Amino acid sequence: TDRFALNNYTDYIAFFFQYAFAATAATIVAGTIAERCKMIAYIYYSLFLTAFVYPIVVHAIWNEDGFLSASHNPPFRGVGMIDFAGSGVVHMTGGATAFVAAIVLGPRIGRFTDNDGNELAEPNNFP
């Protein structure tokens, strides 16, 4: 907590690195919720994801004291997790939250119907 909100923090390169990963996790969700919610809802969702969810997952995997880390003593289920280059944390966090968002928001309304509510014709091959 001594470095909360960047107090007494001088390693801004590491901060930007984590910032970019958190933003990437949030953009994975964007494709899932496109046309399903308002922009302000996506902004709130992204803020919640990057400020609360992502740091908890990162700590659990990348920190030596994190319960999923292979460096934790004893390692989780005898093995722990090693995440090379951070792709596992970013894609797992983004994918899991995108999955939850898709369940909560449901299907895109009007995707398979026209403006009058009639079902669209089945696509076919053109000669």
Phi, psi and chi 1 to 4 in degrees:
 res  aa     phi    psi   chi1   chi2   chi3   chi4
   1 THR       -   -9.5   59.7      -      -      -
   2 ASP   -71.3  -15.5   58.4  -26.1      -      -
   3 ARG  -112.9   18.2  -64.3 -172.0  -49.9 -163.0
   4 PHE   -61.1  138.1 -178.2   75.1      -      -
   5 ALA    56.9   35.1      -      -      -      -
   6 LEU    64.1   20.2  -61.0  179.8      -      -
   7 ASN   -68.4  134.7  -71.6  -30.1      -      -
   8 ASN    54.1   34.4  -58.4  -39.4      -      -
   9 TYR  -115.4  125.8 -166.4   73.5      -      -
  10 THR  -119.4   -7.9   57.7      -      -      -
  11 ASP   -91.2   73.3 -168.9    5.9      -      -
  12 TYR   -71.7  -21.8  -65.7  109.1      -      -
  13 ILE   -66.6  -44.0  -67.0  172.7      -      -
  14 ALA   -64.2  -37.6      -      -      -      -
  15 PHE   -62.7  -46.0  171.0   77.7      -      -
  16 PHE   -64.2  -36.9 -175.6   73.3      -      -
  17 PHE   -58.9  -49.3  178.6   78.3      -      -
  18 GLN   -67.1  -36.8  -68.9  -61.1  -28.7      -
  19 TYR   -60.1  -44.2  172.5   80.9      -      -
  20 ALA   -64.9  -40.6      -      -      -      -
  21 PHE   -65.8  -41.7  -88.4   10.8      -      -
  22 ALA   -63.7  -41.3      -      -      -      -
  23 ALA   -64.9  -36.7      -      -      -      -
  24 THR   -65.0  -42.1  -57.4      -      -      -
  25 ALA   -60.5  -37.2      -      -      -      -
  26 ALA   -70.8  -34.0      -      -      -      -
  27 THR   -74.9  -22.5   58.5      -      -      -
  28 ILE   -61.8  -36.7  -69.5  171.0      -      -
  29 VAL   -69.1  -29.1 -179.8      -      -      -
  30 ALA   -57.9  -41.0      -      -      -      -
  31 GLY   -67.3  -29.3      -      -      -      -
  32 THR   -74.9  -39.9  -57.9      -      -      -
  33 ILE   -97.5    7.8   64.4  172.7      -      -
  34 ALA   -57.5  134.0      -      -      -      -
  35 GLU    65.7   12.1  -57.8  174.3    3.4      -
  36 ARG  -112.6  -18.0  -63.5 -177.5 -165.7 -162.8
  37 CYS  -146.4  169.8   70.5      -      -      -
  38 LYS   -78.7  158.8  -65.4 -175.0 -176.2 -100.4
  39 MET   -61.2  -39.3 -175.3   65.0  177.4      -
  40 ILE   -63.9  -34.5 -166.9   69.5      -      -
  41 ALA   -66.3  -39.5      -      -      -      -
  42 TYR   -65.0  -38.9  171.7   68.1      -      -
  43 ILE   -64.0  -45.6  -69.2  171.2      -      -
  44 TYR   -62.3  -42.0  -73.6  141.2      -      -
  45 TYR   -60.9  -44.2 -168.0   80.8      -      -
  46 SER   -65.9  -41.1  -64.6      -      -      -
  47 LEU   -62.8  -43.7  -74.3  172.8      -      -
  48 PHE   -63.3  -43.2  178.8   74.7      -      -
  49 LEU   -63.0  -48.4  174.7   65.6      -      -
  50 THR   -77.0  -26.9   56.8      -      -      -
  51 ALA   -90.3  -28.0      -      -      -      -
  52 PHE  -123.2  -51.2  -61.6  105.3      -      -
  53 VAL   -70.7  -54.0  175.7      -      -      -
  54 TYR   -57.9  -46.3 -178.4   78.5      -      -
  55 PRO   -60.9  -34.1  -23.8   33.2      -      -
  56 ILE   -67.8  -43.8  -68.5  170.5      -      -
  57 VAL   -65.6  -42.7  174.8      -      -      -
  58 VAL   -60.8  -44.7  165.0      -      -      -
  59 HIS   -62.5  -41.3  177.0   78.7      -      -
  60 ALA   -64.2  -29.3      -      -      -      -
  61 ILE  -104.2  -43.5  -64.8  173.0      -      -
  62 TRP   -89.7  -24.5  -73.2  -10.8      -      -
  63 ASN   -80.9  143.5 -167.5  -61.8      -      -
  64 GLU   -61.0  -28.1  -69.0  179.0   -1.8      -
  65 ASP   -89.1   -3.8  -63.9  -32.1      -      -
  66 GLY   -67.5  139.2      -      -      -      -
  67 PHE   -68.2  -20.0   78.4   99.2      -      -
  68 LEU   -93.1   -9.6  -67.9  174.3      -      -
  69 SER   -68.5  143.8  174.8      -      -      -
  70 ALA   -69.4  -19.9      -      -      -      -
  71 SER   -81.4  -13.2  -57.7      -      -      -
  72 HIS   -66.3  144.2 -171.2  -99.8      -      -
  73 ASN  -115.3  114.0 -167.6   10.0      -      -
  74 PRO   -80.1  153.4   30.4  -33.6      -      -
  75 PRO   -64.6  152.1   -3.5    7.7      -      -
  76 PHE   -60.1  124.2 -177.0   68.6      -      -
  77 ARG    54.1   28.2  -61.1 -177.3   62.1   95.0
  78 GLY    80.2   -1.6      -      -      -      -
  79 VAL  -124.5  -51.6 -179.9      -      -      -
  80 GLY    78.1 -171.0      -      -      -      -
  81 MET  -134.6  135.0  178.3  178.9  174.0      -
  82 ILE  -116.3  123.7  -61.7  174.7      -      -
  83 ASP  -110.2  106.9 -176.6   25.7      -      -
  84 PHE   -79.0  125.2  -64.1  103.1      -      -
  85 ALA    65.7    5.3      -      -      -      -
  86 GLY    82.9    0.3      -      -      -      -
  87 SER   -67.4  -32.1   63.0      -      -      -
  88 GLY   -64.9  -46.0      -      -      -      -
  89 VAL   -64.2  -46.7  170.4      -      -      -
  90 VAL   -63.6  -50.0  172.0      -      -      -
  91 HIS   -74.4  -33.2  -70.6   91.6      -      -
  92 MET   -66.7  -45.4  178.5 -171.5   65.1      -
  93 THR   -65.0  -48.9  -54.7      -      -      -
  94 GLY   -63.3  -43.5      -      -      -      -
  95 GLY   -66.9  -42.6      -      -      -      -
  96 ALA   -66.0  -42.4      -      -      -      -
  97 THR   -71.4  -31.4   54.3      -      -      -
  98 ALA   -66.0  -39.6      -      -      -      -
  99 PHE   -62.4  -44.7  179.7   67.3      -      -
 100 VAL   -63.7  -42.5  169.7      -      -      -
 101 ALA   -62.8  -40.1      -      -      -      -
 102 ALA   -64.6  -38.2      -      -      -      -
 103 ILE   -67.1  -44.7  -69.1  171.5      -      -
 104 VAL   -67.2  -43.7  169.6      -      -      -
 105 LEU   -82.6  -26.1  -64.9  173.9      -      -
 106 GLY    78.9 -171.8      -      -      -      -
 107 PRO   -71.2  160.9   26.0  -33.2      -      -
 108 ARG   -71.0  118.7  -68.6 -178.2  178.7  111.4
 109 ILE   -73.1  131.6  -63.1  172.7      -      -
 110 GLY    86.6    5.2      -      -      -      -
 111 ARG   -71.7  -35.7 -178.7  172.3  177.3 -166.9
 112 PHE  -111.0   15.4  -59.2  107.7      -      -
 113 THR  -132.6  158.8   59.2      -      -      -
 114 ASP   -85.7 -172.2   61.6   10.5      -      -
 115 ASN   -64.9  -23.3  -68.6  -21.5      -      -
 116 ASP   -89.9   -2.8  -63.0  -34.0      -      -
 117 GLY    91.5    3.5      -      -      -      -
 118 ASN   -81.1  143.3  -58.7  -38.5      -      -
 119 GLU   -66.4  142.9  -72.5 -167.5   22.4      -
 120 LEU   -75.5  154.5  -64.9  174.0      -      -
 121 ALA   -67.2  149.3      -      -      -      -
 122 GLU   -64.2  138.5  -70.2  -70.6  -37.2      -
 123 PRO   -67.2  150.1   17.1  -23.0      -      -
 124 ASN  -140.0  169.6   53.3   20.1      -      -
 125 ASN   -80.9  141.4  -65.8  -29.7      -      -
 126 PHE   -93.4  144.3  -69.1  104.2      -      -
 127 PRO   -67.6      -   15.5  -19.0      -      -
